Every structure is written in structure tokens, then in C-alpha cells.
């Protein structure tokens, strides 16, 4: 009788342990707040909450060779170093936003920028899915020339000089990613984030400004 009772106690203990592991395994997922909508671009705040970035529509237009200016342009970009890839089936084109500034300005005391993006799932490598860019900005528009390149080239001198920002990406919750770039990459100017698979003649872009 004592042996049977002992086995019952051991069985209950094992059941409790398994339930505890199951609870701990599920806890980070069920308690991680994510953006409400798929394909929404948000910025992480200091208290780990986040707010949505303005969503603007970029238009595919003929490339213009623009010299950098005080609004945070990225310099003289030659079409000879780019390929258009899926960009509307053409070569050497620009993604253009109307207006010189985003309506969202990053707080000056923010030392690291982390963007939160909700997707259908987070099983794919986000380094190949998304691009963060620093636009050539003027009073009337913001431009970036499309570059089709391997994620392994993010951080290379040529890619960075062309306005493509290096970042570190991780899973976040069940369906989202975080894309983070450090203080040294936070050059004042106009920025945007978008899916790297550009098709058609328009593309939704989450935008923000880094102040001087």
C-alpha cells in the first residue's frame, strides 16, 4: 500500500514539473504584446511599448543623381552600381516619397532605434525581407535608388554609402520581428523601412526622422 502511494506521489510530482515547464515555455509568447495589424511598422519606446510609424506610399520614378545636402542626404549615387531586380521590371529607378520630412521625429534622447514589424509569421530571415534606408531629402521629396543585393552585404561600404542602413534582427513574440540599429548608425536625416520585394509602381513605407 505504501509503495503504491509512493508511486502516486512521484507521478503527481512529475505531472507538476511537466506543467511548470509547459507554462514557462508559453509565458514569453503569450505575454509579449505585438502590433495589432500585419505589415504595420512601429518603433519601440523606452518602456518597451511601441507606436506606429506614419505609413506613406513611395512611387517608382526615374533615377535622379542627387548630391547630399543639409537635410540628411546620402551623397552622389551612380546608377552604374545598382541593379533593379524586381523593381517594376526596370533598372536604375528611385523610390520617391512626396514631401521633405516624415511626420514622426525620433526623440533626441533615444540612443538605439528598434523597429517592430508584425508579419504573417516570423520563420523567415528578416535580413532578406526588409530594408531600412536613409533618403536623399530635399524640400519637395525624399528619394532612394533601389539596390538589389544579398543581405550579407548590409554593412559594406558601398551599400551604406548608397543609403542602406545596417541592422540586427530578431524574432519578437509569435509573429513579429525587431530590427535594431545602434547609435553610430543614427545619422540625422529622413528614414524609411519597407519590404525588399518591390513589385509594381508603388510601395508602402514606414517613415521617421532623426533630428540633429
Backbone bond lengths (Angstrom), bond angles and torsions (degrees), N, CA, C in turn:
res aa  C-N    CA-C-N  psi(-1)  N-CA   C-N-CA  omega(-1)  CA-C   N-CA-C  phi
1 X - - - 1.464 - - 1.528 110.73 -
2 X 1.376 115.43 -43.20 1.458 120.09 179.32 1.524 111.17 -65.21
3 X 1.359 115.57 -36.71 1.469 119.58 179.33 1.524 110.48 -64.66
4 X 1.330 116.19 -43.74 1.469 120.13 179.45 1.516 110.99 -63.49
5 X 1.327 115.62 -40.39 1.471 119.79 178.99 1.530 110.59 -65.11
6 X 1.350 115.63 -38.78 1.464 119.48 178.56 1.520 111.94 -62.92
7 X 1.330 116.42 -42.50 1.469 120.33 178.49 1.524 111.38 -65.05
8 X 1.302 116.87 -36.43 1.473 120.23 177.67 1.524 111.01 -63.76
9 X 1.342 115.62 -40.69 1.465 119.61 178.97 1.524 110.83 -64.87
10 X 1.354 115.62 -43.90 1.474 120.35 178.87 1.525 110.60 -61.31
11 X 1.335 116.36 -41.89 1.467 120.24 179.83 1.518 111.12 -62.95
12 X 1.338 116.15 -41.32 1.466 119.80 178.56 1.519 111.33 -65.27
13 X 1.334 116.63 -38.90 1.472 120.28 178.04 1.523 111.14 -63.10
14 X 1.332 117.27 -43.84 1.472 120.90 178.58 1.532 111.08 -63.02
15 X 1.333 115.27 -39.09 1.460 119.16 178.41 1.527 110.49 -63.80
16 X 1.342 116.29 -42.01 1.462 120.28 178.00 1.527 111.38 -62.66
17 X 1.329 116.35 -41.42 1.473 120.81 179.95 1.526 110.86 -63.75
18 X 1.340 116.64 -44.29 1.466 120.30 -179.65 1.524 111.55 -64.44
19 X 1.345 116.14 -40.24 1.463 119.88 177.93 1.522 110.97 -65.40
20 X 1.335 116.94 -36.75 1.463 121.33 178.74 1.522 110.61 -64.29
21 X 1.350 117.20 -46.13 1.458 120.80 178.35 1.524 111.11 -62.09
22 X 1.325 116.54 -39.81 1.464 120.97 178.75 1.526 110.12 -63.14
23 X 1.327 116.69 -43.10 1.462 121.37 -179.87 1.529 110.82 -64.71
24 X 1.331 117.14 -44.65 1.466 121.38 -179.86 1.517 110.71 -64.56
25 X 1.338 116.42 -37.78 1.459 120.22 -180.00 1.520 112.68 -67.37
26 X 1.311 116.49 -32.71 1.458 120.28 -178.25 1.517 112.76 -87.74
27 X 1.326 117.27 -21.46 1.454 120.60 -172.06 1.523 114.19 -58.26
28 X 1.369 121.46 -47.06 1.462 119.96 -178.63 1.518 112.61 -61.78
29 X 1.341 116.06 -35.40 1.454 119.14 -177.83 1.532 111.18 -71.98
30 X 1.336 115.78 -47.75 1.457 117.82 -172.87 1.527 111.86 -72.02
31 X 1.333 116.95 -20.69 1.457 119.81 -176.13 1.521 113.42 -102.77
32 X 1.331 118.95 0.85 1.461 122.15 178.95 1.521 109.33 -88.06
33 X 1.304 115.67 114.66 1.460 119.96 179.00 1.522 109.24 -76.89
34 X 1.332 116.48 132.19 1.457 122.10 -179.75 1.531 109.63 -120.34
35 X 1.341 116.88 163.91 1.468 119.33 174.93 1.526 110.57 -55.86
36 X 1.309 115.74 152.33 1.467 120.37 -175.46 1.525 112.54 -71.70
37 X 1.340 116.50 -37.35 1.458 120.01 -171.02 1.524 112.31 -116.26
38 X 1.326 116.00 145.13 1.467 122.04 175.90 1.528 109.45 -66.62
39 X 1.337 114.79 142.62 1.466 123.83 179.75 1.535 113.33 67.22
40 X 1.332 116.43 19.56 1.464 119.19 172.58 1.519 108.54 -90.09
41 X 1.341 116.28 140.95 1.455 122.26 -179.80 1.529 108.62 -105.80
42 X 1.334 116.08 125.41 1.462 121.24 -178.29 1.520 110.00 -127.71
43 X 1.322 116.56 161.67 1.458 121.77 175.29 1.525 108.56 -116.46
44 X 1.335 115.88 134.45 1.450 121.76 -178.62 1.525 109.92 -77.73
45 X 1.334 116.28 132.79 1.462 121.59 178.51 1.524 109.93 -95.75
46 X 1.320 116.83 172.10 1.462 121.80 -174.17 1.522 113.28 -63.67
47 X 1.351 117.00 -24.29 1.462 120.13 179.54 1.535 112.28 -95.26
48 X 1.353 116.07 16.93 1.467 123.78 179.67 1.522 113.76 69.96
49 X 1.317 117.90 5.26 1.468 120.10 167.71 1.531 106.91 -83.57
50 X 1.313 117.28 173.90 1.455 118.82 179.43 1.516 110.31 -148.05
51 X 1.327 114.25 160.24 1.457 119.49 177.78 1.523 109.32 -132.48
52 X 1.330 115.04 151.24 1.462 120.97 -175.41 1.522 111.60 -71.96
53 X 1.335 115.13 139.88 1.451 120.60 173.67 1.529 109.49 -82.23
54 X 1.335 117.69 154.11 1.465 119.75 173.75 1.530 109.76 -58.00
55 X 1.299 116.10 140.38 1.470 121.30 179.96 1.533 107.76 -108.78
56 X 1.320 115.90 109.51 1.456 121.79 -178.69 1.534 109.70 -111.53
57 X 1.306 116.14 158.37 1.460 121.09 -179.13 1.534 109.48 -104.22
58 X 1.328 115.48 114.70 1.456 120.94 175.69 1.517 110.75 -82.79
59 X 1.313 115.70 143.37 1.465 122.01 -179.91 1.530 109.45 -113.90
60 X 1.325 116.67 139.75 1.460 121.74 178.86 1.527 109.14 -83.11
61 X 1.337 116.06 119.68 1.460 121.12 -178.34 1.522 110.19 -134.92
62 X 1.344 114.84 169.20 1.455 120.70 179.10 1.525 110.44 -60.21
63 X 1.332 115.98 141.96 1.462 121.19 -177.97 1.523 111.87 -66.58
64 X 1.336 115.26 137.65 1.459 121.78 172.15 1.515 108.80 -119.75
65 X 1.323 116.94 132.08 1.456 122.53 -179.16 1.524 108.32 -83.18
66 X 1.343 116.82 100.92 1.468 121.55 -170.20 1.521 110.34 -108.49
67 X 1.322 116.38 134.01 1.455 121.95 175.80 1.516 108.85 -85.99
68 X 1.339 117.18 144.01 1.462 121.18 -177.73 1.519 111.20 -60.02
69 X 1.341 115.34 153.27 1.456 120.02 -178.27 1.514 110.53 -142.54
70 X 1.307 116.37 -175.31 1.463 121.03 -173.72 1.519 112.92 -68.67
71 X 1.334 118.37 -13.65 1.457 120.09 -177.73 1.521 112.13 -87.27
72 X 1.335 117.03 5.49 1.462 118.34 174.84 1.497 114.11 101.94
73 X 1.333 118.71 26.84 1.452 121.42 176.56 1.508 111.19 -66.70
74 X 1.336 117.47 165.43 1.453 120.91 -172.79 1.514 112.98 -109.32
75 X 1.326 117.84 6.40 1.451 118.18 173.40 1.506 114.67 108.21
76 X 1.305 114.82 -174.36 1.452 123.98 -177.07 1.522 109.76 -79.54
77 X 1.325 118.02 112.06 1.451 122.24 -176.00 1.520 109.37 -112.24
78 X 1.317 116.57 119.73 1.460 120.79 -177.77 1.512 110.78 -91.29
79 X 1.328 116.88 137.98 1.465 120.52 -179.83 1.516 111.86 -67.54
80 X 1.330 118.30 -14.68 1.454 120.92 -178.16 1.528 112.26 -69.81
81 X 1.351 117.97 -16.95 1.456 120.28 -178.60 1.516 112.06 -99.58
82 X 1.310 118.62 5.29 1.454 120.26 -176.66 1.518 110.98 -121.19
83 X 1.330 113.49 157.87 1.456 120.20 169.00 1.509 107.52 -128.67
84 X 1.302 117.73 152.02 1.462 119.98 -172.79 1.515 112.99 -88.28
85 X 1.345 118.34 -22.89 1.453 120.17 179.57 1.517 110.85 56.31
86 X 1.351 116.13 -122.76 1.462 121.06 -177.57 1.518 112.51 -85.13
87 X 1.316 116.86 5.69 1.456 120.19 -173.47 1.521 111.44 -70.34
88 X 1.316 115.81 88.35 1.461 123.45 175.19 1.519 112.64 53.87
89 X 1.347 117.84 22.13 1.452 121.67 177.69 1.505 113.96 68.71
90 X 1.346 119.12 17.96 1.456 122.26 -178.46 1.520 110.26 -123.55
91 X 1.349 115.49 -179.28 1.460 120.30 -176.38 1.524 110.88 -126.99
92 X 1.340 115.65 141.56 1.449 120.63 173.61 1.508 114.58 68.37
93 X 1.346 118.47 37.60 1.452 121.47 -177.09 1.528 110.92 -100.81
94 X 1.348 115.83 160.36 1.454 122.50 177.11 1.520 111.08 -105.08
95 X 1.351 116.15 147.99 1.450 122.07 165.50 1.522 106.29 -95.75
96 X 1.334 117.14 124.08 1.463 121.54 -170.03 1.530 110.54 -123.34
97 X 1.338 115.58 133.48 1.463 122.62 171.92 1.515 109.14 -112.03
98 X 1.317 116.86 136.74 1.461 120.86 177.07 1.530 110.20 -73.25
99 X 1.325 116.08 142.18 1.461 120.80 179.41 1.514 111.50 89.90
100 X 1.330 115.87 149.87 1.456 120.31 -173.73 1.509 115.62 -86.72
101 X 1.360 118.29 -11.74 1.458 119.79 -173.08 1.523 111.70 -143.30
102 X 1.332 115.69 147.54 1.458 121.40 169.24 1.522 109.00 -75.70
103 X 1.314 116.51 153.35 1.468 120.37 177.50 1.536 112.11 -80.18
104 X 1.341 116.46 -9.55 1.464 119.67 178.88 1.524 109.72 -105.76
105 X 1.337 116.72 123.04 1.467 122.41 178.88 1.526 108.75 -112.63
106 X 1.332 115.94 126.25 1.462 121.08 179.73 1.534 109.52 -66.09
107 X 1.333 119.39 134.50 1.469 121.16 177.29 1.527 111.36 -56.41
108 X 1.312 116.83 141.30 1.465 121.19 -175.79 1.523 113.03 -64.42
109 X 1.335 117.31 -25.72 1.460 119.88 -178.46 1.528 113.07 -87.51
110 X 1.322 118.01 2.74 1.467 120.98 179.32 1.526 109.51 -79.47
111 X 1.335 117.26 115.45 1.457 122.32 -174.78 1.526 113.43 -90.44
112 X 1.304 116.86 -22.73 1.462 121.84 179.17 1.521 108.41 -136.92
113 X 1.316 116.54 133.34 1.462 120.93 178.85 1.518 109.45 -102.39
114 X 1.338 116.03 122.17 1.461 121.99 174.94 1.521 108.64 -120.58
115 X 1.309 115.47 120.98 1.459 121.60 177.59 1.525 109.03 -98.43
116 X 1.325 116.78 138.93 1.461 122.64 179.47 1.521 108.36 -113.14
117 X 1.323 115.86 127.78 1.465 121.37 -177.32 1.522 109.09 -127.97
118 X 1.312 116.90 126.57 1.456 120.64 175.88 1.518 109.62 -93.82
119 X 1.344 116.27 129.78 1.461 122.39 -179.92 1.529 109.10 -120.75
120 X 1.336 116.66 -178.84 1.466 119.95 176.05 1.525 110.06 -63.81
121 X 1.329 116.44 -36.09 1.462 123.22 170.95 1.521 106.43 -157.48
122 X 1.332 117.87 176.49 1.459 120.05 179.31 1.525 111.96 -122.49
123 X 1.335 115.29 42.87 1.459 121.31 -178.51 1.534 112.74 -91.03
124 X 1.323 118.57 -15.87 1.467 121.42 179.99 1.520 110.28 -94.30
125 X 1.343 116.23 158.12 1.457 120.91 179.38 1.526 109.08 -74.06
126 X 1.334 118.40 115.13 1.465 120.36 -177.10 1.525 113.56 -68.16
127 X 1.345 118.15 -16.56 1.464 120.21 177.97 1.522 111.02 -62.59
128 X 1.315 116.59 -27.38 1.461 120.78 177.70 1.512 113.47 -94.42
129 X 1.341 117.12 -11.19 1.459 121.09 -176.11 1.522 113.52 -91.92
130 X 1.341 117.15 -34.33 1.460 120.99 -169.57 1.522 111.85 -124.56
131 X 1.331 114.37 154.76 1.457 121.64 173.78 1.530 108.71 -131.14
132 X 1.330 115.56 134.04 1.456 122.32 171.25 1.518 106.85 -108.01
133 X 1.334 116.95 127.82 1.464 119.93 -174.61 1.527 111.26 -127.70
134 X 1.326 114.80 153.17 1.465 122.13 171.36 1.525 106.41 -108.64
135 X 1.320 115.96 114.81 1.457 121.60 -172.00 1.529 112.38 -74.63
136 X 1.325 116.09 152.00 1.453 121.86 156.82 1.519 105.89 -73.70
137 X 1.325 117.01 119.23 1.462 119.90 -174.35 1.516 111.55 -117.06
138 X 1.322 115.34 137.76 1.458 122.63 172.44 1.524 107.22 -127.47
139 X 1.329 117.02 -176.83 1.462 119.77 179.58 1.527 111.80 -66.98
140 X 1.335 117.16 -26.58 1.467 118.75 -174.44 1.530 114.31 -101.32
141 X 1.361 118.22 -24.27 1.463 117.98 -177.81 1.526 111.71 -159.02
142 X 1.343 114.46 173.21 1.457 123.60 173.79 1.526 107.75 -125.90
143 X 1.352 116.54 134.72 1.458 120.99 -174.88 1.524 111.50 -133.16
144 X 1.325 114.93 148.44 1.463 121.81 168.42 1.530 107.20 -142.99
145 X 1.326 116.16 133.59 1.460 118.24 177.20 1.528 108.94 -83.08
146 X 1.332 115.24 132.63 1.456 120.66 -177.08 1.515 110.89 -66.60
147 X 1.345 115.37 133.67 1.456 122.42 172.47 1.518 108.72 -124.72
148 X 1.310 116.30 131.64 1.461 121.98 176.60 1.528 107.16 -103.75
149 X 1.348 117.74 109.05 1.458 120.14 -175.60 1.524 110.56 -146.87
150 X 1.322 115.28 162.26 1.457 121.48 178.09 1.526 110.33 -69.90
151 X 1.349 118.16 143.40 1.468 120.08 176.66 1.529 112.97 -55.40
152 X 1.337 116.86 -26.20 1.458 120.32 -179.73 1.527 112.13 -63.90
153 X 1.340 117.23 -19.98 1.461 121.24 -179.30 1.519 113.06 -87.03
154 X 1.340 117.59 -8.05 1.464 119.35 174.94 1.530 108.38 -59.39
155 X 1.297 116.77 130.34 1.456 120.67 -176.83 1.510 113.21 98.27
156 X 1.344 117.70 -12.62 1.465 120.17 176.57 1.529 109.14 -71.52
157 X 1.311 116.46 156.39 1.460 121.12 -175.04 1.524 111.77 -61.13
158 X 1.326 117.78 -44.38 1.464 120.69 -177.15 1.531 111.58 -64.36
159 X 1.328 115.98 -43.56 1.464 120.23 -178.92 1.527 110.71 -66.45
160 X 1.332 117.25 -42.61 1.459 120.08 179.93 1.525 111.99 -66.12
161 X 1.339 116.78 -39.99 1.460 119.46 178.50 1.523 111.70 -65.66
162 X 1.320 116.52 -23.93 1.460 120.76 178.17 1.525 112.53 -83.36
163 X 1.339 117.28 -0.42 1.457 120.71 174.15 1.510 115.49 101.06
164 X 1.333 118.23 6.32 1.460 121.07 -179.42 1.520 109.36 -95.27
165 X 1.337 116.29 120.66 1.464 122.98 -170.89 1.525 111.01 -87.58
166 X 1.319 115.43 134.60 1.457 120.47 175.24 1.529 109.94 -75.14
167 X 1.336 117.61 146.72 1.456 121.13 -179.66 1.518 110.51 -152.29
168 X 1.325 115.63 166.19 1.465 123.17 175.16 1.520 107.69 -114.13
169 X 1.320 117.50 134.99 1.467 121.03 -174.30 1.530 111.16 -122.01
170 X 1.338 115.27 144.28 1.469 122.09 177.41 1.518 109.71 -143.65
171 X 1.329 115.35 159.96 1.463 120.43 170.65 1.526 109.35 -68.27
172 X 1.334 114.73 151.37 1.464 120.35 178.13 1.518 107.99 -143.48
173 X 1.321 116.96 112.96 1.456 120.17 -177.72 1.519 111.47 67.56
174 X 1.329 115.98 -149.25 1.453 121.56 -175.19 1.522 113.37 -90.11
175 X 1.342 117.72 -29.21 1.459 120.12 -172.57 1.525 114.28 -130.31
176 X 1.305 118.00 1.70 1.463 119.83 -169.05 1.529 112.84 -116.31
177 X 1.338 113.72 169.68 1.466 122.68 173.84 1.523 108.62 -127.95
178 X 1.341 115.40 155.84 1.457 120.44 164.23 1.533 108.20 -114.36
179 X 1.321 115.64 134.24 1.458 123.06 175.88 1.525 106.81 -116.90
180 X 1.319 116.67 116.83 1.457 121.47 -172.26 1.515 110.89 -121.85
181 X 1.346 115.92 133.67 1.469 118.20 168.82 1.512 109.77 -128.79
182 X 1.340 117.09 141.47 1.465 122.57 -168.47 1.514 113.14 -80.35
183 X 1.335 114.49 178.11 1.458 121.71 -174.77 1.521 112.69 -57.98
184 X 1.340 117.92 -38.25 1.463 120.47 -177.30 1.523 112.81 -64.13
185 X 1.341 117.59 -20.79 1.457 122.24 178.00 1.530 112.05 -90.28
186 X 1.323 116.42 -6.58 1.466 120.46 -173.63 1.528 111.12 -85.95
187 X 1.309 115.40 68.28 1.462 122.36 177.68 1.524 108.60 -80.05
188 X 1.329 119.05 133.34 1.471 119.75 178.44 1.522 111.86 -54.03
189 X 1.325 116.03 136.63 1.452 120.41 179.65 1.513 112.39 158.53
190 X 1.335 115.20 -167.33 1.463 123.19 -177.18 1.518 109.58 -105.94
191 X 1.334 116.33 129.97 1.456 121.51 -172.87 1.535 111.38 -125.01
192 X 1.328 113.82 160.24 1.455 120.10 175.77 1.509 110.85 -151.03
193 X 1.333 116.68 154.81 1.456 122.35 174.73 1.515 108.47 -130.37
194 X 1.349 115.88 137.14 1.459 120.29 -177.98 1.516 110.34 -155.93
195 X 1.328 116.31 165.34 1.454 122.28 175.05 1.526 109.65 -68.16
196 X 1.338 116.31 139.36 1.461 119.84 -175.73 1.529 113.19 -76.69
197 X 1.333 117.59 -17.39 1.464 120.94 177.66 1.522 108.57 -85.48
198 X 1.324 115.96 92.15 1.463 121.61 -176.16 1.518 109.59 -93.46
199 X 1.317 117.18 118.77 1.459 121.77 177.40 1.527 109.07 -130.73
200 X 1.315 116.71 150.41 1.451 119.86 179.71 1.515 111.38 82.06
201 X 1.321 116.33 -156.16 1.465 120.96 -175.19 1.520 113.28 -116.55
202 X 1.332 118.43 -0.23 1.458 121.40 176.49 1.523 109.78 -136.83
203 X 1.340 116.22 158.32 1.455 120.27 -179.70 1.531 109.40 -150.65
204 X 1.357 118.71 131.14 1.465 121.00 176.58 1.536 110.09 -71.57
205 X 1.332 116.20 136.08 1.468 121.55 -176.63 1.528 109.04 -134.95
206 X 1.336 116.04 130.95 1.453 120.64 170.17 1.519 108.37 -84.96
207 X 1.330 118.22 129.67 1.459 120.59 -172.54 1.527 112.32 -122.27
208 X 1.347 114.96 154.04 1.455 121.38 174.98 1.534 109.08 -160.45
209 X 1.327 115.28 160.07 1.465 121.76 178.31 1.511 110.10 -116.96
210 X 1.330 116.54 140.48 1.457 122.11 170.70 1.530 107.40 -104.81
211 X 1.334 117.03 117.51 1.468 119.80 -176.05 1.521 112.36 -75.37
212 X 1.331 115.69 163.67 1.469 121.38 176.58 1.527 109.73 -74.83
